[in-house]
Amino acid sequence: MSSGREAERTVEIGVARLLRAHGLGGEIFASPTTSDAETLFVPGRVFRVAADGADGPPELVLESARPHKGGFLLRFLGYVDREGAESLRGLEILLPEDELRPLGENEFFLHQLVGLEAWRTDGERIGPVLEVYELGGQVLLGIESEGRERLVPFRRELVDRVDLAAGRVWIDPPPGLLEL
C-alpha cells in the first residue's frame, strides 16, 4: 500500500577512499575527498560503504582517526588486525549530505554539477554535464557536445563559474579541447 508520497532519497556523499592497511593493529590509510575530514572523522561516527564496494560491509563505525602524511589513519570497530584492515582496501566511505556542514556561498557538491548546462564564457551553449569523474586527484566534467562526451578538467583556469540556481556552468576551454 502506498501513502501517495514519494519516499525522500537521502543523498550520500563520498568523504574518503580506504587505500591500504597500515601497521598490524587494524588501521587503514584513508585519502579524504573532502576538506572537512578532521571534523568528520570522529570516533563513533557511522559511515556507509559505497554500493560499488559490494563485497564490503554496508557500514563501518569509526573507532579512531589520526592525521598521517596527507591523509588519515582510520580504525573501524571489529577490524582489529592488518588482515581486517586490508579487507577494507579500495572501499569508498560515505555520509548522508545532511550530516555534512552547511555549504557556504559559492560552494557545492560535485554531484550537483550533473545535469547543469555547460556554456562557453562567450555565450555559446556546449551541452549538458552528463557525469563528474574523480580520477587520481583530478576532477573531470563529462559534457555532451555534438553527440559525444567531452572531458573538461574542473580547474579554476577552465571553469569560470558555477550557477546552480540558473542550472549552468560556464567554462573557458582552450582552443581544441572540445574537439578531442
Buried (B, 14 or more C-beta within 10 A) or exposed (E): EEEEEEEEEEEBBBBBBBBBBBEEBBBBBBBBBBEEBEEBBEEEBBBBBBEEBEEBBEEBBBBBBEEEEEBBBBBBBEBBEBEBBBBBBBBBBBBEBEBBEEEEEEEBBBBBBEEBBBBBEEEEEBBBBBBBEBEEEEBBBBBBBEEEEBBBBBEEEBBEEBBEEEEBBBBEBEEEBBEE
